[in-house]
C-alpha cells in the first residue's frame, strides 16, 4: 500500500508543506475520530478532473466503523463526492444531506475543509478535505459522555477548518499520547472543569483526589496534588498555556505513588478561546516497569563490569605466571591465553557501558586488530585495515566472534609474514607492504566476514580440518558451535591467505547492523 506522501506526489500538486500538514493531521486524528464516533477519511483533489483521492483513513475505537474495507487509494468522483466538493470550494464544514448506505450500513456524511495557516498566521487555502462518516446502525439517545465527546469533536473539527489543529508536535514526543478512552476532562475559558469522564475521575482518584472534578480549577488542583512542587507548577502552567491558545508539551504528575500523564489542548473554534481539552492516562504501572528495567539494566552493566575486572585479573595472573616459567613453549602458551582472555574482557568492557545487550562491534575489531600487531611474535611490521562495518551485534555473537577474529588476526600476522631470508618468505602483493584486511558486510540476515593477508599463503597440502594448532581448533569450535556458522581457509585469488566466515544472525539482530 502506498503512503500518504506517495499518493499525494503521484496524483496531486500539493506542496511539501501541505503534505507535511496532512501528515500531522493523520498523526493526531485518532482523537477526533474517537470523539466523533466516526471514521475519518482524508481526501485530496485530483488535479483537473473533479475527483478526490483518499490518502489516509482512521477508524474509531469508540464506535463501529462505517467501512469494513480500506478506502486508502480509492479515487471517486461525481455525486458521491458532492459534499467534498462543497467543503473544498466554499471552505466550510458540510453537514447537510440524508444518510447514505454502504452495503447494509447506513452512514452520515460530513466534510471538513483542511487549511494550512500561512507564515503570518492567516488562514490559507483549502488543501484537502476530511470526511467524517458515522455508522448509524447503532444510533440511540446519546449519554452525557457522548454529548460532551461530540461537542468537543465539533470544536476540533472547526479548528481543522481554521488551520489551528493539530498543534505542532514538540521535539521528542511520539504519538503515544493519552487517548479519549483513557480519560477526558473539558475546561471552560476560566479553567474550571465542566466535564470529566469516569476514567479521568478514576485517574485523579489514584492521585489522591476523591471528590468530583466538575467545578474545580484544574491548574490549582494540579499544584495541590503533585508531590513535587516544581512538577506541580509545570503541570499547572501547561493548563494555563492551553487556555491561552498554546499547545504545551505533555506533563506527568506523581502523587501517592501514582503517576498520571496529561496532555492539554486549546479549544479555539473560529479563533475564539473557549477553554481546553485535557487528556489523562494513568501510567503508574508503566513507570513502575520502567524503573524496574532501569534497575535491571544498571545491574546487568555492573555484572559486565565485574566480569571484565575478573577477566583482567585472570589475565594478570597468567601473565605473572608466564614470567616465572622457564620453558619457552609453556611461556608462549600462557601468553596466548592472556590474549584470549583479554579479547573476551574487551567485549564485557563495551557491554558495561551499553544500555542493552548489544555492542558496536567495529570499535572492538579495531582494538583487537591493533593489539594483534603489537603482541604478535614476529619481526615484520604488519599493517591492519578494516573494510565495511560489523555494526551492532548482540552479546552472544560478539563474545565468540571477537575470539575468532583475535585468533585469525594473530595467525595471519605470525604465520603469513616470515622474516626476510627465512624459508618461505615471499614478496607481498600490491605495494609490497605486509597488510591484513578485515572485511564485513551483511547479506540475507547473515554476517559475512573475511580476514585476508597478502603474505606467503597456505603451505602445500594444508588441511584446515586436521590442523593441529590450538588457535585453529578454537576457531573451528567457536564458528561451528557457538556461532552456528561456517569457515573456510583458502589461498587468496591474488596471493596470501583468506579466512571466510559466514555467521547467521539471531532474529532481530540483523536489522540493527549498519549496512
C-alpha positions in Angstrom: 0.0 0.0 0.0 1.4 3.4 -1.0 1.9 6.0 1.7 0.2 9.3 2.0 3.2 11.1 0.5 3.5 8.7 -2.3 -0.2 9.1 -3.3 -0.1 12.8 -3.0 3.1 13.1 -5.1 1.6 10.9 -7.8 -1.8 12.3 -8.1 -1.7 16.0 -6.9 0.4 19.1 -7.0 0.4 19.7 -3.3 3.4 21.4 -1.9 5.8 19.7 0.6 4.4 22.0 3.4 0.9 20.9 2.5 1.8 17.2 2.7 3.6 17.7 6.0 0.4 19.3 7.4 -1.6 16.3 6.2 0.9 14.0 7.9 0.4 15.9 11.2 -3.4 15.6 10.9 -3.1 11.8 10.2 -0.8 11.5 13.2 -3.2 13.2 15.6 -6.7 12.5 14.2 -7.4 9.3 16.2 -8.5 11.8 18.9 -11.1 13.4 16.6 -12.3 10.0 15.3 -12.9 8.7 18.8 -14.7 11.9 20.0 -16.8 11.8 16.8 -17.6 8.1 17.0 -16.9 8.2 13.3 -14.5 7.1 10.6 -12.2 9.8 9.2 -11.1 9.8 5.6 -8.5 12.3 4.2 -9.4 13.3 0.7 -7.3 15.3 -1.7 -8.5 16.7 -5.0 -7.0 15.1 -8.1 -5.8 17.8 -10.5 -8.3 18.9 -13.1 -10.8 16.1 -13.3 -13.2 16.8 -10.3 -12.3 13.6 -8.5 -11.0 13.1 -5.0 -8.4 10.6 -3.8 -8.4 9.0 -0.3 -4.8 9.2 1.1 -5.5 8.2 4.7 -8.1 6.6 6.9 -8.7 6.0 10.6 -11.5 4.1 12.4 -12.9 4.9 15.8 -12.2 2.9 18.8 -15.4 4.1 20.5 -17.9 3.0 17.8 -18.4 0.6 15.0 -16.8 1.5 11.7 -18.7 2.6 8.6 -16.2 0.9 6.3 -15.2 -2.7 6.5 -12.9 -2.2 3.5 -9.9 0.0 3.4 -10.5 3.2 1.4 -6.9 4.4 1.0 -6.0 4.7 -2.7 -9.6 4.9 -3.8 -10.5 7.7 -6.4 -14.1 8.8 -6.6 -16.0 11.4 -8.4 -19.5 12.6 -9.4 -22.4 12.8 -7.0 -20.5 10.6 -4.5 -18.1 13.5 -3.7 -20.5 16.4 -3.9 -20.1 17.1 -0.2 -16.4 17.0 -0.5 -16.5 19.5 -3.4 -18.7 21.9 -1.4 -16.3 21.8 1.6 -13.3 22.2 -0.7 -14.7 25.0 -2.8 -16.5 27.0 -0.1 -14.1 26.3 2.7 -16.8 25.4 5.2 -17.9 22.3 7.1 -20.6 20.5 5.2 -23.3 18.7 7.4 -26.3 18.7 5.1 -27.8 15.7 3.3 -29.5 12.4 4.1 -27.8 9.3 5.3 -26.2 7.1 2.6 -25.8 3.3 2.6 -22.6 1.3 2.3 -23.9 -2.2 1.7 -26.1 -2.8 4.8 -24.6 0.0 6.8 -26.3 3.4 6.9 -23.9 6.3 7.4 -24.0 10.1 7.9 -21.6 12.2 5.7 -19.8 15.3 6.9 -16.9 17.1 5.2 -14.3 19.3 7.0 -12.0 21.5 4.9 -8.3 21.3 5.8 -6.4 24.6 5.8 -2.7 25.3 6.4 -2.1 28.6 8.0 0.3 31.0 6.3 3.6 32.2 7.8 1.9 35.4 9.1 -0.8 33.3 10.9 -3.6 33.9 8.4 -5.9 31.0 7.3 -4.6 29.7 4.0 -6.3 28.0 1.1 -8.1 24.6 1.5 -5.6 21.8 0.6 -7.7 18.8 1.4 -11.0 17.6 3.0 -11.6 15.3 6.0 -14.6 13.1 5.5 -16.3 12.3 8.8 -18.6 9.3 8.3 -20.7 7.9 11.1 -22.2 4.4 11.3 -25.9 5.0 12.1 -26.8 1.3 12.6 -26.5 1.6 16.4 -28.0 5.1 16.7 -29.6 5.8 20.1 -30.1 8.6 22.6 -26.6 9.9 23.5 -25.4 9.9 27.1 -23.8 12.8 28.8 -20.4 11.4 28.0 -21.3 11.1 24.3 -22.7 14.6 24.2 -19.5 16.0 25.6 -17.4 13.9 23.2 -19.5 15.2 20.2 -19.3 18.8 21.3 -15.6 18.6 21.7 -15.3 16.9 18.3 -17.2 19.7 16.7 -14.8 22.3 18.2 -11.8 20.3 16.9 -13.3 20.0 13.5 -13.8 23.7 13.3 -10.1 24.1 14.3 -9.1 21.9 11.4 -11.1 24.1 9.1 -9.4 27.1 10.7 -5.9 25.6 10.3 -5.2 25.6 14.1 -5.4 21.8 14.7 -3.4 19.7 15.2 -0.9 21.8 17.1 2.9 21.5 16.3 4.5 18.4 17.9 7.1 19.1 20.5 10.7 17.6 20.0 10.9 14.1 21.3 7.2 13.5 21.5 5.7 10.5 19.8 2.1 9.7 19.0 1.6 7.7 22.2 -0.4 10.4 23.9 -3.4 9.7 26.2 -6.4 8.6 24.2 -10.0 9.6 24.6 -10.8 6.3 26.4 -8.0 6.8 28.9 -9.6 9.9 30.4 -11.0 13.2 29.2 -11.5 16.5 31.0 -13.1 19.6 29.5 -12.4 23.0 30.8 -14.2 26.3 30.3 -12.4 29.6 29.4 -11.6 30.2 33.1 -10.0 26.8 33.6 -12.9 25.2 35.5 -13.9 21.6 34.8 -17.2 21.3 33.0 -17.0 17.6 32.4 -14.8 14.7 33.4 -15.2 11.2 32.0 -15.4 8.3 34.5 -11.8 7.1 33.5 -10.5 10.6 34.1 -12.2 10.7 37.5 -10.6 7.4 38.4 -7.1 8.6 37.3 -7.3 11.6 39.7 -8.6 9.4 42.4 -5.4 7.4 42.1 -3.5 10.6 42.8 -5.5 11.2 46.0 -8.4 13.4 44.9 -11.6 11.7 45.9 -14.1 14.5 45.2 -15.8 15.1 41.9 -13.8 17.1 39.4 -16.6 19.3 37.9 -16.3 22.9 39.1 -12.6 22.5 40.1 -9.9 24.9 38.9 -7.7 22.2 37.3 -4.5 24.2 37.3 -4.7 24.8 41.1 -5.7 21.2 41.6 -2.5 20.0 39.8 -0.4 22.3 42.1 -2.1 20.8 45.2 -1.8 17.1 44.1 1.7 16.9 42.8 4.2 15.6 45.3 7.0 17.7 43.7 6.2 21.5 43.8 8.2 22.1 40.6 6.3 19.2 38.9 3.0 20.7 40.1 3.9 24.1 38.8 4.8 22.7 35.4 1.5 20.8 35.2 -0.4 23.8 36.2 1.4 26.1 33.7 0.5 23.6 30.9 -3.2 24.0 31.7 -2.9 27.8 31.7 -0.9 27.7 28.4 -3.7 25.7 26.8 -6.3 28.2 28.0 -4.3 31.0 26.3 -4.3 29.1 23.0 -0.9 27.4 23.2 -0.3 23.7 22.9 2.1 22.8 25.8 4.2 19.6 26.0 2.8 16.6 27.8 3.3 16.6 31.6 3.4 13.9 34.2 2.1 14.2 37.8 3.4 12.0 40.6 1.5 11.7 43.8 0.9 9.0 46.4 2.9 6.5 44.4 0.8 7.0 41.3 1.8 8.7 38.0 -0.6 10.3 35.5 0.3 11.6 32.1 -1.6 14.7 30.9 -1.9 16.4 27.5 -3.6 19.8 27.3 -5.1 21.1 24.0 -6.6 24.5 23.4 -10.1 24.7 22.2 -10.3 27.7 19.8 -13.1 27.2 17.2 -13.2 30.2 14.8 -10.2 31.6 16.7 -12.1 32.2 19.9 -10.6 30.6 23.1 -13.5 28.8 24.8 -11.5 26.5 27.1 -9.2 23.5 26.9 -9.3 19.7 26.5 -7.2 17.7 28.9 -6.5 14.0 28.2 -5.2 12.0 31.1 -3.8 8.5 31.4 -2.9 6.5 34.5 0.7 5.3 33.7 1.6 4.1 37.2 2.3 0.6 36.2 4.2 1.7 33.1 6.6 3.9 35.1 7.0 1.2 37.7 8.1 -1.2 35.0 10.4 1.5 33.6 12.1 1.9 37.0 12.4 -1.9 37.3 14.0 -2.0 33.8 16.4 0.8 34.7 17.4 -1.0 37.8 17.8 -4.3 35.9 19.9 -2.6 33.2 22.2 -1.0 35.8 22.6 -4.4 37.5 23.5 -6.1 34.2 26.0 -3.3 33.4 27.6 -3.8 36.8 27.8 -7.5 36.2 29.6 -7.0 32.9 31.9 -4.5 34.6 32.8 -7.0 37.3 33.2 -9.8 34.8 35.6 -7.6 32.9 37.6 -6.9 36.1 37.7 -10.6 36.9 39.0 -11.4 33.4 41.6 -8.8 33.6 42.7 -10.2 37.0 42.9 -13.7 35.4 45.0 -12.3 32.5 47.3 -10.6 35.0 47.8 -13.8 36.9 48.5 -15.7 33.7 51.0 -13.0 32.7 52.7 -13.2 36.0 52.9 -17.0 35.8 54.4 -16.7 32.2 57.2 -14.7 33.5 58.1 -17.3 36.0 58.0 -20.3 33.5 61.4 -21.3 32.1 60.1 -23.5 29.3 59.6 -21.3 26.1 56.7 -23.5 24.9 54.8 -23.0 28.2 55.5 -19.3 28.2 54.1 -18.9 24.7 51.0 -20.9 25.6 50.4 -18.8 28.7 50.8 -15.6 26.7 48.3 -16.8 24.1 45.9 -17.5 26.9 46.4 -13.9 28.2 45.5 -12.5 24.8 42.4 -14.7 24.5 41.1 -13.7 28.0 41.8 -10.0 27.2 39.8 -10.2 24.0 36.7 -11.5 25.9 37.3 -8.8 28.6 37.1 -6.2 25.8 33.5 -7.3 24.9 32.4 -7.2 28.6 34.0 -3.7 28.9 31.9 -2.5 26.0 28.8 -4.1 27.4 29.3 -2.5 30.7 29.0 0.9 29.0 26.0 -0.1 26.9 22.3 0.3 27.7 21.4 -3.1 26.3 22.9 -6.5 25.5 24.4 -5.3 22.2 27.7 -3.7 21.2 29.0 -1.5 18.4 31.5 -4.1 17.1 33.6 -2.0 14.8 35.5 -0.4 17.7 36.2 -3.8 19.2 37.6 -5.2 16.0 39.8 -2.1 15.6 41.2 -2.5 19.1 41.8 -6.3 18.7 43.5 -5.7 15.4 45.8 -3.1 16.8 46.6 -5.4 19.8 47.4 -8.3 17.4 50.1 -6.3 15.6 51.6 -5.2 18.9 51.9 -8.5 20.6 52.4 -10.9 17.7 55.7 -12.8 17.9 57.1 -11.6 14.6 59.8 -9.3 13.4 57.8 -8.0 10.5 55.7 -4.8 10.8 52.2 -5.6 9.5 49.5 -3.0 8.8 45.8 -3.6 9.7 42.8 -2.3 7.8 39.1 -2.8 8.1 36.6 -2.6 5.2 32.9 -2.4 5.8 31.1 -2.4 9.1 30.0 -5.1 11.6 27.5 -2.6 13.1 25.7 -3.6 16.3 25.9 -7.2 17.4 24.2 -9.0 20.3 26.5 -10.0 23.1 26.1 -13.8 22.4 27.5 -13.3 18.9 30.1 -10.6 19.8 31.8 -12.6 22.6 32.5 -15.7 20.4 33.3 -13.6 17.2 35.9 -11.5 18.9 37.8 -14.6 20.0 37.6 -16.0 16.4 38.9 -12.7 14.9 41.7 -12.5 17.6 42.9 -16.0 16.6 42.7 -15.3 12.9 44.5 -12.0 13.1 47.3 -13.4 15.3 47.6 -16.3 12.9 47.8 -14.1 9.9 50.5 -11.8 11.4 52.6 -14.6 12.9 52.5 -17.1 10.1 51.7 -15.1 7.0 54.8 -12.9 7.0 58.1 -14.8 7.9 61.2 -12.6 8.3 63.2 -11.8 5.2 65.6 -14.6 4.5 63.6 -17.2 6.2 62.4 -20.2 4.1 59.0 -19.5 2.6 59.4 -15.7 2.8 57.8 -14.1 -0.3 57.3 -10.7 -1.8 53.9 -9.4 -0.7 51.2 -8.4 -3.3 50.3 -4.8 -4.1 52.7 -2.1 -2.9 54.8 -4.7 -1.1 53.7 -3.6 2.4 52.6 -6.5 4.7 48.9 -6.0 5.4 45.9 -7.8 6.9 42.4 -6.6 5.9 39.3 -7.4 7.9 36.1 -7.1 5.8 32.5 -7.4 6.9 29.1 -7.0 5.2 25.5 -8.1 5.8 23.6 -10.3 3.3 20.2 -12.0 3.8 20.4 -12.0 7.6 23.9 -13.3 7.6 27.2 -11.7 8.6 29.9 -12.3 6.0 33.5 -11.7 7.4 36.9 -12.2 5.8 40.4 -11.9 7.2 42.8 -11.7 4.3 46.6 -11.1 4.2 49.0 -10.5 1.3 51.6 -12.8 2.8 53.0 -16.2 1.6 49.8 -18.1 1.6 48.9 -21.5 2.9 51.5 -24.3 2.9 51.1 -27.1 0.4 48.7 -29.9 1.4 47.4 -27.7 4.2 44.3 -29.3 5.8 42.2 -26.9 7.9 40.1 -29.7 9.3 43.1 -31.6 10.6 45.3 -28.8 11.5 46.9 -29.3 14.9 47.3 -25.7 16.0 45.2 -24.8 19.1 44.2 -21.5 17.7 42.6 -23.0 14.6 40.9 -25.7 16.7 39.4 -22.9 18.9 38.3 -21.0 15.7 36.5 -24.1 14.2 34.9 -25.0 17.5 33.5 -21.4 18.1 32.3 -20.9 14.5 30.6 -24.2 14.0 29.4 -24.5 17.6 28.6 -21.1 19.3 28.1 -19.1 16.2 26.4 -21.9 14.1 28.3 -20.7 11.1 30.9 -21.9 8.6 34.5 -21.1 8.0 36.8 -21.7 5.0 40.6 -21.2 4.9 42.0 -20.7 1.4 44.7 -19.0 -0.7 43.6 -15.6 -1.9 42.9 -15.0 -5.6 45.9 -12.7 -5.9 48.1 -14.3 -3.2 48.2 -14.5 0.5 45.7 -16.3 2.8 42.0 -15.6 3.3 39.7 -16.9 6.1 36.0 -16.5 5.1 33.3 -16.8 7.8 29.5 -16.8 7.4 27.6 -16.2 10.6 23.8 -16.4 10.8 22.4 -13.5 12.8 19.8 -14.1 15.6 16.3 -12.8 14.8 16.1 -9.0 15.3 19.9 -8.5 15.4 20.4 -8.4 11.6 18.2 -5.3 11.2 20.4 -3.5 13.8 23.6 -3.9 11.7 24.9 -0.9 9.9 24.7 -1.6 6.1 
